[in-house]
Amino acid sequence: MLFYVILRFWFALGLRAYAFFQVWMPTNYPVRWASTDPWIKWGLPVGVALTPVYYLAMTWSGEYLDAAGSGWWWVPTLWGVINTIKFAHVAIRSPVVWVYRTVRRRTER
């Protein structure tokens, strides 16, 4: 019974965190668009263009964090980490999904 309560708590917390990130992180919109059929071809260019941008933002704010600046520099650093991983994933995943969907459509005809 205790295991069920703990599992349910973490599942509910994960859903709320997911909903929070969907609302308050506007970079989820390009990621969501890059997963749809008309926009899947733009996933690779968007991912290749934005991954280095967020990586530079992450390293720049990380330097201020390491330089014993304000304690709030971890917020843009974490933001850069999340978006770097997110757009790198889009750049890697979208060509594979695009080829898979194209092959699947051709074989269905």
Order of alpha helices (4+ residues) and beta strands (2+ residues): alpha-alpha-alpha-alpha
